[in-house]
Amino acid sequence: MSHVVVLGAGLGGTIMAFEMKEKLRREDQLTVVNLGTVYSFVPSNPWVAVGWRERENVTVDLSAVLAGRGIGFRPEGARRVHPKENRIELNGGSFLDYDYLIIATGPDLAFDEVPGLGPDGFTQSICQIDHAIAAKASFDALVQKPGPVVVGAIQGASCFGPAYEFAFILDTALRRARKRDQVPMTFVTPEPYIGHLGLDGVGDTKGLLESAMRERHINWITNARVTRVDAGKMFAEEVGDDGSLKTSHELPFAYSMMLPAFRGVPAVAGVEGLTNPRGFIAINKHQRNPAFPNVFAIGVCVAIPPVGKTPLPVGVPKTGLMIESMVTAVAANIGALLRGAEPNAVATWNAVCLADFGDEGIAFVAQPQIPPRNVNWSSRGKWVHAAKVGFERYFLHKVRQGKAETFYERLMLDVLGIRKLKDIHPEPAE
């Protein structure tokens, strides 16, 4: 008998548990470790932050779901991973031994790296459900007393899609409240250009997003390094292509939402051989840690080098389909090891993303996510908003049912009618 432990029950960890369960032998044991019992669908947080969703609409209590699948559950959360000893120290002081560990913790949010940033400072966040609920109260205050808005991401961020989404969703919500004309909006980002997304663009994301921002009267500052945030004012330095200071900005705001940089969670940060200096898990092409071969990792917590050189740090996002491909590879590889074989599954790392604007949106397909690519496609339309709503409903339904399915691939490429990759990039005629 072998004991497999999944550390983390977010988007990646939850589907990892479901898929890993199907690859185990009858005698094997599977346990999920998470801080708390609730799964929250993070892609819905921008909607929560403007009152389009409530907490109960986008959360699932995992206790009964995992028990129904015969999966153990430890909701204490992890204090520290001890890979040399093959065990996890849990909050509270107890230990959990494992034969194979799958790290799916997601990131630690580095608000402290910019003075005044984050929910404990002067800006809002949509990274967690509690943050989004707090942001809703501030949004209500903005509607009552309109003023300037600053939205964007901090240098070192690696998840730019939600920042763009929230800027456009906020625009839509303010227009519906008949207050948009009283709210100047500025988008602040370390990206070298609008639509870079940490991927050096996908298709014409630069043109599509710039056009959408002009149409919606959203100004922008790129190559922006935020140095501090005070009450009602953000300080940012705009740098040139060589990283030298170009100009400084003092941006007043009545409301601001800025995505922070990510780093590894404290439970793994600084473990020699396991993580890089930023605390992300080092992996090989089989999602396996080179120093500790019985440790695998998926999702936002894995270390991926940036795509090309940029004047300011810009990380690579780990999108849903990419994470799903990691999940499938890890399940197959551990399943092989349990049966005496060597791992040979490799994640595809393709990207399919829906960026919702509240009434329309932009979709893109990058195959693979990191260039050069075989498929490099993006499109804008009202259908993207409908697709995002359908995706939310489909994914939450599957989590509640505890089903192991290829959520993104099936939903985005089949169920919601997005064109097949072969139609986006057809094979040459014979």
LINJOFEN-V865002 format. One record per residue. RES is the residue in three letters. SS is DSSP state (H for helix, E for strand, C for the rest). BURIAL is 1 if it has 9 or more other ideal C-beta (glycine too) atoms within 8 Angstrom, else 0. D_LAST is the distance of its C-alpha to the last C-alpha in Angstrom with 1 decimal. Layout:
BEGIN
res: (RES,RES)
ss: (SS,SS)
burial: (BURIAL,BURIAL)
d_last: (D_LAST,D_LAST)
END
This chain:
BEGIN
res: (MET,SER,HIS,VAL,VAL,VAL,LEU,GLY,ALA,GLY,LEU,GLY,GLY,THR,ILE,MET,ALA,PHE,GLU,MET,LYS,GLU,LYS,LEU,ARG,ARG,GLU,ASP,GLN,LEU,THR,VAL,VAL,ASN,LEU,GLY,THR,VAL,TYR,SER,PHE,VAL,PRO,SER,ASN,PRO,TRP,VAL,ALA,VAL,GLY,TRP,ARG,GLU,ARG,GLU,ASN,VAL,THR,VAL,ASP,LEU,SER,ALA,VAL,LEU,ALA,GLY,ARG,GLY,ILE,GLY,PHE,ARG,PRO,GLU,GLY,ALA,ARG,ARG,VAL,HIS,PRO,LYS,GLU,ASN,ARG,ILE,GLU,LEU,ASN,GLY,GLY,SER,PHE,LEU,ASP,TYR,ASP,TYR,LEU,ILE,ILE,ALA,THR,GLY,PRO,ASP,LEU,ALA,PHE,ASP,GLU,VAL,PRO,GLY,LEU,GLY,PRO,ASP,GLY,PHE,THR,GLN,SER,ILE,CYS,GLN,ILE,ASP,HIS,ALA,ILE,ALA,ALA,LYS,ALA,SER,PHE,ASP,ALA,LEU,VAL,GLN,LYS,PRO,GLY,PRO,VAL,VAL,VAL,GLY,ALA,ILE,GLN,GLY,ALA,SER,CYS,PHE,GLY,PRO,ALA,TYR,GLU,PHE,ALA,PHE,ILE,LEU,ASP,THR,ALA,LEU,ARG,ARG,ALA,ARG,LYS,ARG,ASP,GLN,VAL,PRO,MET,THR,PHE,VAL,THR,PRO,GLU,PRO,TYR,ILE,GLY,HIS,LEU,GLY,LEU,ASP,GLY,VAL,GLY,ASP,THR,LYS,GLY,LEU,LEU,GLU,SER,ALA,MET,ARG,GLU,ARG,HIS,ILE,ASN,TRP,ILE,THR,ASN,ALA,ARG,VAL,THR,ARG,VAL,ASP,ALA,GLY,LYS,MET,PHE,ALA,GLU,GLU,VAL,GLY,ASP,ASP,GLY,SER,LEU,LYS,THR,SER,HIS,GLU,LEU,PRO,PHE,ALA,TYR,SER,MET,MET,LEU,PRO,ALA,PHE,ARG,GLY,VAL,PRO,ALA,VAL,ALA,GLY,VAL,GLU,GLY,LEU,THR,ASN,PRO,ARG,GLY,PHE,ILE,ALA,ILE,ASN,LYS,HIS,GLN,ARG,ASN,PRO,ALA,PHE,PRO,ASN,VAL,PHE,ALA,ILE,GLY,VAL,CYS,VAL,ALA,ILE,PRO,PRO,VAL,GLY,LYS,THR,PRO,LEU,PRO,VAL,GLY,VAL,PRO,LYS,THR,GLY,LEU,MET,ILE,GLU,SER,MET,VAL,THR,ALA,VAL,ALA,ALA,ASN,ILE,GLY,ALA,LEU,LEU,ARG,GLY,ALA,GLU,PRO,ASN,ALA,VAL,ALA,THR,TRP,ASN,ALA,VAL,CYS,LEU,ALA,ASP,PHE,GLY,ASP,GLU,GLY,ILE,ALA,PHE,VAL,ALA,GLN,PRO,GLN,ILE,PRO,PRO,ARG,ASN,VAL,ASN,TRP,SER,SER,ARG,GLY,LYS,TRP,VAL,HIS,ALA,ALA,LYS,VAL,GLY,PHE,GLU,ARG,TYR,PHE,LEU,HIS,LYS,VAL,ARG,GLN,GLY,LYS,ALA,GLU,THR,PHE,TYR,GLU,ARG,LEU,MET,LEU,ASP,VAL,LEU,GLY,ILE,ARG,LYS,LEU,LYS,ASP,ILE,HIS,PRO,GLU,PRO,ALA,GLU)
ss: (C,C,E,E,E,E,E,C,C,C,H,H,H,H,H,H,H,H,H,H,H,H,H,C,C,C,C,C,E,E,E,E,E,C,E,C,C,E,E,E,C,H,H,H,H,H,H,H,C,C,C,C,C,C,H,H,H,C,E,E,E,H,H,H,H,H,H,H,C,C,C,E,E,E,C,E,C,E,E,E,E,E,C,C,C,C,E,E,E,E,C,C,C,C,E,E,E,C,C,E,E,E,E,C,C,C,C,E,E,C,H,H,H,C,E,C,C,C,C,C,C,C,C,E,C,C,C,C,H,H,H,H,H,H,H,H,H,H,H,H,H,H,H,H,C,C,C,C,E,E,E,E,E,C,C,C,C,C,C,C,H,H,H,H,H,H,H,H,H,H,H,H,H,H,H,H,C,C,C,H,H,H,C,C,E,E,E,E,C,C,C,C,C,C,C,C,C,C,C,C,C,C,C,C,H,H,H,H,H,H,H,H,H,H,H,C,C,E,E,E,E,C,C,E,E,E,E,E,E,E,C,C,E,E,E,E,E,E,E,C,C,C,C,C,E,E,E,E,E,E,E,E,C,C,E,E,E,E,E,C,C,E,E,C,C,C,C,C,C,C,C,C,C,C,E,C,C,C,C,C,E,C,C,C,C,C,C,E,C,C,C,C,C,C,E,E,E,C,H,H,H,E,C,C,C,C,C,C,C,C,C,C,C,C,C,C,C,C,C,H,H,H,H,H,H,H,H,H,H,H,H,H,H,H,H,H,H,H,C,C,C,C,C,C,C,C,C,C,C,C,E,E,E,E,E,E,C,C,C,C,E,E,E,E,E,E,E,C,C,C,C,C,C,C,E,E,E,E,E,E,E,C,H,H,H,H,H,H,H,H,H,H,H,H,H,H,H,H,H,H,H,C,C,C,C,C,H,H,H,H,H,H,H,H,H,C,C,C,C,C,H,H,H,H,C,C,C,C,C,C)
burial: (0,1,1,1,1,1,1,1,1,1,1,1,1,1,1,1,1,1,1,1,1,0,1,1,0,0,0,1,1,1,1,1,1,1,0,0,0,0,1,1,1,1,1,1,1,1,1,1,1,1,1,0,0,0,0,0,0,1,1,1,1,1,1,0,1,1,1,0,1,0,1,0,1,1,1,1,1,1,0,0,1,1,1,0,0,1,1,1,1,1,0,0,0,0,0,1,0,1,0,1,1,1,1,1,1,1,1,1,1,1,1,0,1,1,0,1,1,1,1,0,1,1,1,1,1,1,1,1,1,0,1,1,1,1,1,1,0,1,1,1,1,1,1,0,0,1,1,1,1,1,1,1,1,1,1,1,1,1,1,1,1,1,1,1,1,1,1,1,1,1,1,1,1,1,0,0,0,0,1,1,0,0,1,0,1,1,1,1,1,1,1,1,0,1,1,1,1,1,1,0,1,1,1,0,1,1,0,1,1,1,0,1,1,0,0,1,0,1,1,1,1,1,1,1,1,1,0,1,1,1,0,0,1,1,1,1,1,1,1,1,0,0,0,0,0,0,0,0,1,0,1,0,1,1,1,1,1,1,1,1,1,1,1,1,1,0,1,1,1,0,1,0,1,1,1,0,0,0,1,1,1,1,1,0,0,1,1,1,1,0,0,1,0,0,1,1,1,1,1,1,1,1,1,1,0,1,1,0,0,1,1,1,1,1,1,1,1,1,1,1,1,1,1,1,1,1,1,1,1,1,1,1,1,1,1,1,1,1,0,0,0,0,1,0,1,0,1,0,1,1,1,1,1,1,1,1,1,1,0,1,1,1,1,1,1,1,1,1,1,0,0,0,0,0,1,1,1,1,1,1,0,0,0,1,1,1,1,1,0,1,1,1,0,1,1,1,0,1,1,0,0,1,0,0,0,0,1,1,1,1,1,1,1,0,0,1,0,1,0,0,1,0,0,1,1,0,0,0,0,0)
d_last: (52.2,50.4,50.9,48.0,49.0,46.9,48.7,48.0,47.1,45.2,41.6,40.3,43.3,43.5,40.0,40.4,43.4,41.7,38.7,40.9,43.1,40.4,39.8,43.5,45.4,48.1,50.9,49.4,50.7,48.9,50.9,50.0,52.2,52.4,55.1,55.9,54.5,52.4,48.7,47.9,44.6,44.6,41.8,44.3,47.0,46.4,47.1,50.2,51.5,51.7,52.9,49.8,50.0,52.9,53.1,53.1,49.8,47.8,49.6,49.8,52.6,50.9,54.0,53.5,49.6,49.7,52.7,50.9,48.1,50.7,50.0,53.0,53.8,56.0,56.4,58.8,56.2,56.0,58.5,57.1,54.5,56.0,53.1,55.4,57.3,54.4,56.0,56.0,59.2,59.4,61.3,64.7,64.9,63.4,60.7,57.6,56.3,52.7,50.6,47.4,47.3,44.5,45.5,44.2,47.0,45.3,47.1,50.7,51.1,52.7,54.8,57.7,55.9,56.7,60.3,60.5,57.0,56.2,58.0,61.0,61.0,60.2,56.5,54.7,51.8,49.1,48.3,50.4,51.5,55.2,54.2,52.3,55.4,57.6,55.3,55.7,59.5,59.0,56.5,59.2,61.7,59.4,59.2,62.9,63.4,60.4,59.8,57.2,54.3,52.5,49.3,47.0,46.7,48.8,47.8,46.2,44.7,41.3,40.6,40.3,38.5,41.6,43.6,41.4,41.4,45.1,45.7,43.8,45.3,48.7,48.1,47.1,50.1,52.5,51.3,52.0,55.4,56.0,56.8,53.7,55.6,58.2,55.8,54.4,51.4,50.2,47.3,48.1,45.5,45.2,41.5,41.1,39.4,39.0,35.8,35.7,36.2,36.6,32.9,32.9,31.4,28.3,26.2,29.0,31.7,34.1,33.7,33.6,36.7,38.6,38.1,39.2,42.3,43.3,43.1,45.2,47.7,47.0,48.0,46.6,47.7,45.1,46.0,49.0,51.2,53.6,56.9,59.0,59.6,63.0,64.0,62.3,60.9,58.0,58.1,54.9,54.2,51.3,50.1,48.4,45.2,47.5,49.2,52.4,54.3,53.3,55.4,57.0,56.8,59.3,57.6,59.9,58.6,59.9,56.9,54.4,51.7,50.3,48.0,49.5,48.1,47.3,48.7,49.1,51.6,55.1,54.6,52.2,52.9,54.4,53.8,53.3,50.0,48.6,48.0,47.4,50.2,49.0,49.3,45.6,44.6,43.0,40.1,37.5,33.9,35.1,37.4,40.3,43.3,43.8,47.6,47.9,45.1,46.2,45.6,42.3,41.6,39.3,39.2,41.1,43.5,41.0,41.1,38.1,38.4,38.0,34.9,36.1,39.6,41.4,45.0,46.0,44.9,41.8,40.5,37.1,37.0,36.1,34.4,34.3,30.8,31.4,34.7,33.3,30.9,34.0,35.8,33.3,33.2,37.0,37.5,35.2,36.9,40.4,39.6,38.6,41.7,43.9,42.6,43.2,39.6,38.3,36.3,32.6,31.2,30.1,29.9,26.8,28.9,26.6,28.4,28.4,31.5,33.3,36.0,38.3,40.6,42.7,41.3,37.7,35.9,32.9,30.1,28.0,25.3,25.2,22.9,24.8,28.1,29.1,27.0,24.8,22.4,18.8,19.9,22.8,23.5,26.8,28.0,31.5,32.9,35.5,33.1,33.5,37.2,36.6,34.0,36.6,39.3,37.1,36.2,39.9,40.9,38.2,39.0,42.7,42.5,40.7,43.2,46.0,44.6,43.9,40.3,37.8,34.5,31.7,33.4,31.2,27.8,28.7,30.7,28.8,25.2,26.0,29.5,29.9,26.6,25.3,21.6,19.5,18.4,14.7,15.7,17.7,15.1,11.7,8.8,6.4,3.8,0.0)
END
